[in-house]
Amino acid sequence: SSHSFSGPKIKGLLKLPFVMSLLPFWLICALLTMPVWATSWVVCRKTEDTAFHNSLRAGFRIVLSPLTFLIWVIIGAAVLPFAGWKSMLILISFAVAYSGMLNFFHDYKEFARRTISDVRLLFNNKDLRKERERLIKRFLAI
């Protein structure tokens, strides 16, 4: 049937190259924001109340993001040979980029997890494929 390779399979396959192309940027974001997410990850693993995890993550983000950013600025100022407006331009660009890095780190991780799960389920699970095809046939018969 022409409907057996439509919908989620195509979407999963189309999302996969996008996920792979963004992986290098995600690794950079993960490295630069590691003090924030790694600290919250360690503390959350030791906290039994899972409902409190979001509050902990938000607290660590509020406290550690500015500190981590300041550390990166100091390292950048010590390493960069530029002076004047070039340094300011780099600093402003980094400030804008850093503010979105932690969001990208978490959003990409979830997007990649769902994409890989979609592809695995739709190609490796014969029962799910049969059930999906059966439901599509029933729906089209209505």
TIKOLVEX-512251 format. One record per residue (C-alpha): x, y, z; residue in one letter. Coordinates in steps of 0.1 Angstrom, whole numbers. Example, Ala and Ser with C-alpha at 12.3 -4.5 7.8 and 13.67 -1.06 7.14 Angstrom:
BEGIN
(pt (123 -45 78) 'A')
(pt (137 -11 71) 'S')
//
This chain:
BEGIN
(pt (0 0 0) 'S')
(pt (12 35 -7) 'S')
(pt (5 44 30) 'H')
(pt (29 19 45) 'S')
(pt (59 42 43) 'F')
(pt (42 75 51) 'S')
(pt (39 95 83) 'G')
(pt (62 88 112) 'P')
(pt (86 67 92) 'K')
(pt (93 94 68) 'I')
(pt (94 120 96) 'K')
(pt (118 99 116) 'G')
(pt (141 94 86) 'L')
(pt (140 131 77) 'L')
(pt (148 141 113) 'K')
(pt (178 118 116) 'L')
(pt (202 137 92) 'P')
(pt (191 169 111) 'F')
(pt (200 153 144) 'V')
(pt (234 141 131) 'M')
(pt (243 175 115) 'S')
(pt (237 193 149) 'L')
(pt (257 168 169) 'L')
(pt (290 188 167) 'P')
(pt (273 220 179) 'F')
(pt (256 200 207) 'W')
(pt (290 187 219) 'L')
(pt (303 223 220) 'I')
(pt (273 234 240) 'C')
(pt (276 204 263) 'A')
(pt (313 212 270) 'L')
(pt (308 249 276) 'L')
(pt (277 244 299) 'T')
(pt (291 213 317) 'M')
(pt (296 229 351) 'P')
(pt (259 238 351) 'V')
(pt (243 206 339) 'W')
(pt (268 181 354) 'A')
(pt (264 196 389) 'T')
(pt (226 195 387) 'S')
(pt (227 160 373) 'W')
(pt (249 147 402) 'V')
(pt (227 164 428) 'V')
(pt (195 152 412) 'C')
(pt (208 116 411) 'R')
(pt (212 118 449) 'K')
(pt (178 134 455) 'T')
(pt (150 108 458) 'E')
(pt (122 133 453) 'D')
(pt (119 134 415) 'T')
(pt (93 162 416) 'A')
(pt (120 184 431) 'F')
(pt (145 178 403) 'H')
(pt (131 207 381) 'N')
(pt (135 231 410) 'S')
(pt (170 219 416) 'L')
(pt (180 223 380) 'R')
(pt (165 258 378) 'A')
(pt (184 268 410) 'G')
(pt (217 255 397) 'F')
(pt (211 272 364) 'R')
(pt (203 306 381) 'I')
(pt (234 304 403) 'V')
(pt (259 286 381) 'L')
(pt (252 300 346) 'S')
(pt (265 335 354) 'P')
(pt (295 321 372) 'L')
(pt (303 297 344) 'T')
(pt (299 325 319) 'F')
(pt (322 347 339) 'L')
(pt (349 320 340) 'I')
(pt (346 315 302) 'W')
(pt (349 353 297) 'V')
(pt (381 354 319) 'I')
(pt (396 325 300) 'I')
(pt (386 341 267) 'G')
(pt (401 374 277) 'A')
(pt (434 357 287) 'A')
(pt (436 337 255) 'V')
(pt (423 361 228) 'L')
(pt (450 383 213) 'P')
(pt (424 409 202) 'F')
(pt (419 443 217) 'A')
(pt (392 469 215) 'G')
(pt (360 465 196) 'W')
(pt (369 430 183) 'K')
(pt (371 417 219) 'S')
(pt (338 434 227) 'M')
(pt (321 419 196) 'L')
(pt (333 384 205) 'I')
(pt (322 389 241) 'L')
(pt (287 401 231) 'I')
(pt (284 372 206) 'S')
(pt (294 347 232) 'F')
(pt (270 362 258) 'A')
(pt (241 358 233) 'V')
(pt (252 323 223) 'A')
(pt (258 311 259) 'Y')
(pt (224 322 270) 'S')
(pt (209 297 245) 'G')
(pt (234 269 249) 'M')
(pt (219 253 279) 'L')
(pt (185 253 263) 'N')
(pt (199 238 231) 'F')
(pt (218 212 251) 'F')
(pt (186 199 268) 'H')
(pt (163 204 238) 'D')
(pt (186 186 214) 'Y')
(pt (191 158 238) 'K')
(pt (154 152 240) 'E')
(pt (149 157 202) 'F')
(pt (177 132 194) 'A')
(pt (163 107 219) 'R')
(pt (128 109 204) 'R')
(pt (141 107 168) 'T')
(pt (163 76 175) 'I')
(pt (134 60 194) 'S')
(pt (110 67 164) 'D')
(pt (134 51 139) 'V')
(pt (141 21 161) 'R')
(pt (104 14 169) 'L')
(pt (92 18 133) 'L')
(pt (120 -3 117) 'F')
(pt (127 -29 144) 'N')
(pt (93 -36 159) 'N')
(pt (73 -59 135) 'K')
(pt (43 -60 157) 'D')
(pt (41 -22 159) 'L')
(pt (44 -20 121) 'R')
(pt (17 -45 116) 'K')
(pt (-6 -28 141) 'E')
(pt (1 6 125) 'R')
(pt (-7 -7 90) 'E')
(pt (-39 -23 103) 'R')
(pt (-50 9 119) 'L')
(pt (-43 29 88) 'I')
(pt (-63 4 67) 'K')
(pt (-92 7 91) 'R')
(pt (-90 45 91) 'F')
(pt (-89 47 53) 'L')
(pt (-119 23 51) 'A')
(pt (-141 47 71) 'I')
//
